[in-house]
Amino acid sequence: MRPPQHILARDATGTAYTESGATSVPGTYVVPWWLLLILLVGVPLLAAAISMTFARRTPPLTRREA
């Protein structure tokens, strides 16, 4: 039985360690770039647009009496 370090090494480096030696395996991580872009850019823009619709244009001004 192999220790779990071999699994982590394969995932991090793209190299599988077997009894015959190290072999190259295809990448295991798929980064969802479009989803990250939508979350990092689209969600804040949507939040800003929604907050602009509910914000007042000019706040009511009051004068203080001394």
HELIX and SHEET records of a PDB file:
HELIX    1   1 GLN A    5  THR A   13  1                                   9    
HELIX    2   2 TRP A   33  LEU A   37  1                                   5    
HELIX    3   3 ILE A   38  GLY A   42  3                                   5    
HELIX    4   4 VAL A   43  PHE A   54  1                                  12    
SHEET    1   A 2 THR A  15  THR A  18  0                                        
SHEET    2   A 2 GLY A  21  SER A  24 -1                                        
END                                                                             
